[in-house]
Amino acid sequence: MLKIVLTTTLVLLTGTPAVASPADGAAVTTVARVVDASGRPTFVEVAARTVAEERRRAAALPGSTGYATEVPVRVAATPDDPDRPLQWSLDRLRGDDLPAVDVTGQLVAVVDTGVDAAHEDFAPGQVRCDLGTDLVDDTRDPDRDGCVDPQGHGTHVAGIAGAVSNNGTGVAGLASGVPILPVRAMDATGAGTSTAIADGIVYAVDHGATVINVSAAGDYSAVYDTAIGYATAHNVPVVVAAGNNGATGNQAQWPASAPGAVAVGAIQQNGTLAPYSNTSGAARITAPGTGIYGLDATTGGYVYKSGTSMAAPLVAASVALYEATHAGATTVQVTQALTGTAQAGVVNPYALVSAAVPAVTLSSLSVSKRARITVRVVAFEPGTTVTVTETYRYARKSVFIGKTVALGSARVSRAGTATRMVTPVQSAKSGTLTVRGTGADGSRIVITNRVTVG
């Protein structure tokens, strides 16, 4: 069976602006820019069945100089959290520029060492002790609700995702004030078991989590595959730290390597990959992870920590922001959006919530059959041609050789859709399928999808 993992990357090679055009079905508003004889502009909202049709209607209005897409704005104020200047991670991710997003309907599960619900930088009731649990066999949490953290790791992770901003206290979370589901699965030394982590993932799904963060790593256990498969089947993304053994063996880590996990590597303040960040191949995306200032449960104050553990909650928070603005998104769509908006592999929450992501869908996924590639992206100019290529690696005398094969082309319809039947050249190997075309603004667009056989 051919298993398709959609890790879509959008690259605008020329032209501006460097933002993906919305796909049909996206929740966008199109306006026409109409200018009268005196030069005075008026902005007229245009509605139609598809975004492509909205744009055509906008351009056809008398006096129209073209279309524009309505985007959210907010006051250009810097959060008043006194330690916000110490958070280079939010500078890197444009955290202060994010449009206002209502995250109260989201629930970020933190499967970790517990979460100190009483920390000053969480809002009352933000950490959902009424839903939390403790899966550790010790006496540190008498209420068994996960709302204690004798180790401190889980509180730091939860604060990165959701510490309240603009409260005049401490730091700012990327998804400020997002509700946290505490699932204590590791003890006061930071140790736990694969079964506890897997149980925690299942528990989080069953108790309403919309995204799950697991900042833990270890060896393989089949329980990870089962637990993450359960979460994926319920459209709950599981964001996992890739692991910190990049400079000490770099062996694959779990649950980051489990099918369906969104594995996250760490970058440093200079933008380069942190030397400790695992590069064995599991990581789909990166985020700031070195020198991250955040909540300290052991003192009630704040502390710097480093690791892929710190990078993962920035991605989990980004998922919460995306899901809050894209109701009903599947785990595949979430993953595609994360990678499709990433800049040089780094998560881009601003683009996630302010732009739609082009989509490439594949069907007829049997190894013995041809695969239908359907490109549904208004970013491609109707009437132009997209081309499809396959790049794969194969072993020859213990040396991996790369090869790219042209699979054909397809014309983009007026609805912005192109379909191409292809037969993968190396159906028993892993590789990528790439679609190239011309954007509506004249830019060249490249969308790449990783294909894995298994």
HUUR-V60431 format. One record per residue. N is the residue number from 1. RES is the residue in one letter. PSI is psi in degrees with one decimal (none if undefined). Layout:
n,res,psi
N,RES,PSI
N,RES,PSI
This chain:
n,res,psi
1,M,133.0
2,L,120.0
3,K,125.3
4,I,124.6
5,V,113.6
6,L,101.8
7,T,82.2
8,T,132.4
9,T,125.5
10,L,125.1
11,V,119.1
12,L,109.5
13,L,-32.2
14,T,163.4
15,G,167.0
16,T,159.3
17,P,161.6
18,A,59.2
19,V,136.7
20,A,141.6
21,S,150.8
22,P,143.0
23,A,152.4
24,D,137.8
25,G,-13.9
26,A,151.6
27,A,81.9
28,V,160.2
29,T,127.1
30,T,135.7
31,V,145.1
32,A,140.7
33,R,97.6
34,V,130.0
35,V,128.2
36,D,-176.3
37,A,-25.7
38,S,-5.1
39,G,2.9
40,R,125.7
41,P,147.9
42,T,141.3
43,F,116.0
44,V,122.2
45,E,137.0
46,V,131.8
47,A,143.1
48,A,176.6
49,R,-34.7
50,T,160.3
51,V,-39.2
52,A,-41.8
53,E,-37.8
54,E,-43.6
55,R,-39.2
56,R,-41.7
57,R,-39.6
58,A,-42.2
59,A,-25.3
60,A,-10.2
61,L,143.2
62,P,129.4
63,G,1.8
64,S,135.9
65,T,8.2
66,G,-176.9
67,Y,166.1
68,A,156.5
69,T,129.9
70,E,132.8
71,V,153.3
72,P,154.3
73,V,166.1
74,R,168.9
75,V,144.1
76,A,62.6
77,A,142.4
78,T,136.3
79,P,147.1
80,D,10.7
81,D,123.9
82,P,-28.6
83,D,7.6
84,R,-37.2
85,P,-17.4
86,L,-3.9
87,Q,80.1
88,W,-24.6
89,S,-39.9
90,L,-29.0
91,D,-46.0
92,R,-35.2
93,L,8.0
94,R,41.3
95,G,-34.2
96,D,-15.5
97,D,-5.2
98,L,137.4
99,P,157.9
100,A,125.1
101,V,130.1
102,D,106.8
103,V,10.3
104,T,-21.9
105,G,0.8
106,Q,159.9
107,L,106.2
108,V,112.6
109,A,130.1
110,V,99.3
111,V,101.8
112,D,-141.2
113,T,11.6
114,G,171.3
115,V,127.4
116,D,95.2
117,A,-19.5
118,A,1.1
119,H,142.2
120,E,-21.2
121,D,9.8
122,F,144.1
123,A,152.3
124,P,127.6
125,G,-5.1
126,Q,-42.2
127,V,115.5
128,R,78.3
129,C,-26.5
130,D,-19.8
131,L,-15.3
132,G,172.5
133,T,163.0
134,D,119.8
135,L,9.5
136,V,138.2
137,D,72.9
138,D,-174.3
139,T,16.2
140,R,-20.1
141,D,81.7
142,P,-33.2
143,D,-9.5
144,R,39.3
145,D,4.4
146,G,5.3
147,C,28.3
148,V,155.2
149,D,81.0
150,P,-16.8
151,Q,-40.2
152,G,-19.4
153,H,-47.4
154,G,-36.0
155,T,-40.9
156,H,-44.8
157,V,-48.0
158,A,-36.9
159,G,-36.2
160,I,-40.7
161,A,-45.6
162,G,13.5
163,A,141.5
164,V,128.7
165,S,163.2
166,N,33.5
167,N,10.5
168,G,16.8
169,T,131.8
170,G,-120.7
171,V,-176.7
172,A,137.6
173,G,155.2
174,L,-42.7
175,A,74.2
176,S,126.2
177,G,6.1
178,V,135.2
179,P,140.7
180,I,130.5
181,L,108.0
182,P,124.7
183,V,101.9
184,R,113.6
185,A,-3.1
186,M,150.7
187,D,-168.5
188,A,-15.1
189,T,-2.4
190,G,12.5
191,A,151.1
192,G,-165.9
193,T,158.8
194,S,-35.2
195,T,-40.5
196,A,-41.7
197,I,-45.9
198,A,-43.6
199,D,-38.2
200,G,-38.4
201,I,-46.4
202,V,-43.2
203,Y,-43.8
204,A,-42.6
205,V,-46.9
206,D,-18.5
207,H,25.2
208,G,10.3
209,A,139.9
210,T,-18.9
211,V,146.1
212,I,132.2
213,N,128.0
214,V,101.5
215,S,69.1
216,A,156.4
217,A,151.0
218,G,-160.1
219,D,174.6
220,Y,139.8
221,S,138.5
222,A,-17.3
223,V,-28.4
224,Y,-44.4
225,D,-44.0
226,T,-45.8
227,A,-45.4
228,I,-33.1
229,G,-38.6
230,Y,-43.7
231,A,-43.1
232,T,-41.1
233,A,-24.6
234,H,14.1
235,N,42.6
236,V,104.2
237,P,141.3
238,V,110.8
239,V,127.7
240,V,138.1
241,A,134.0
242,A,-25.9
243,G,154.6
244,N,26.4
245,N,25.0
246,G,-32.2
247,A,3.3
248,T,59.4
249,G,-38.7
250,N,26.8
251,Q,151.4
252,A,143.0
253,Q,151.5
254,W,150.8
255,P,7.4
256,A,-33.7
257,S,-0.5
258,A,143.3
259,P,132.0
260,G,-16.8
261,A,143.6
262,V,93.7
263,A,138.8
264,V,125.1
265,G,173.4
266,A,140.2
267,I,160.9
268,Q,175.8
269,Q,-27.0
270,N,2.7
271,G,-6.4
272,T,158.3
273,L,134.0
274,A,137.7
275,P,-25.1
276,Y,-14.7
277,S,127.9
278,N,133.4
279,T,30.3
280,S,-5.8
281,G,-9.1
282,A,-35.3
283,A,127.0
284,R,-19.1
285,I,160.8
286,T,167.3
287,A,162.2
288,P,133.4
289,G,-9.3
290,T,130.6
291,G,51.3
292,I,119.3
293,Y,129.6
294,G,-166.1
295,L,142.9
296,D,109.7
297,A,-26.5
298,T,-26.1
299,T,-13.2
300,G,2.6
301,G,-129.2
302,Y,155.5
303,V,153.9
304,Y,138.5
305,K,156.1
306,S,150.9
307,G,167.0
308,T,-18.3
309,S,-33.7
310,M,-26.9
311,A,-39.1
312,A,-47.1
313,P,-21.8
314,L,-35.2
315,V,-41.1
316,A,-41.2
317,A,-38.1
318,S,-38.8
319,V,-42.9
320,A,-41.8
321,L,-42.6
322,Y,-45.6
323,E,-31.1
324,A,-25.1
325,T,-1.4
326,H,71.6
327,A,136.8
328,G,5.4
329,A,137.1
330,T,168.2
331,T,-35.8
332,V,-43.9
333,Q,-37.7
334,V,-47.7
335,T,-42.6
336,Q,-40.7
337,A,-42.8
338,L,-51.1
339,T,-29.4
340,G,-21.6
341,T,-6.4
342,A,146.3
343,Q,113.3
344,A,37.1
345,G,-3.1
346,V,134.8
347,V,143.2
348,N,80.3
349,P,-31.1
350,Y,-47.7
351,A,-32.7
352,L,-41.0
353,V,-7.4
354,S,-0.4
355,A,146.4
356,A,158.7
357,V,130.1
358,P,149.9
359,A,139.1
360,V,124.0
361,T,145.2
362,L,141.3
363,S,-178.3
364,S,59.4
365,L,30.4
366,S,142.4
367,V,-34.0
368,S,-4.2
369,K,164.4
370,R,153.2
371,A,135.4
372,R,120.5
373,I,118.0
374,T,121.6
375,V,112.6
376,R,86.0
377,V,115.6
378,V,-15.6
379,A,-27.5
380,F,138.2
381,E,122.7
382,P,139.8
383,G,-16.0
384,T,177.2
385,T,135.9
386,V,147.2
387,T,149.6
388,V,128.5
389,T,157.6
390,E,130.9
391,T,131.3
392,Y,164.1
393,R,141.3
394,Y,154.9
395,A,134.5
396,R,112.0
397,K,49.5
398,S,11.9
399,V,130.3
400,F,128.0
401,I,132.8
402,G,145.6
403,K,140.5
404,T,131.3
405,V,132.4
406,A,129.3
407,L,-2.0
408,G,-173.7
409,S,166.4
410,A,147.8
411,R,139.1
412,V,126.8
413,S,174.3
414,R,-25.2
415,A,1.6
416,G,25.3
417,T,137.9
418,A,134.3
419,T,136.1
420,R,128.1
421,M,127.5
422,V,153.8
423,T,109.8
424,P,131.1
425,V,-43.9
426,Q,75.5
427,S,-14.1
428,A,11.7
429,K,167.3
430,S,153.8
431,G,-160.1
432,T,147.5
433,L,132.5
434,T,134.0
435,V,129.5
436,R,140.6
437,G,-176.4
438,T,130.9
439,G,166.0
440,A,-23.8
441,D,10.0
442,G,-4.9
443,S,157.1
444,R,131.5
445,I,137.9
446,V,126.6
447,I,122.9
448,T,133.4
449,N,127.6
450,R,134.9
451,V,125.8
452,T,132.0
453,V,133.4
454,G,none
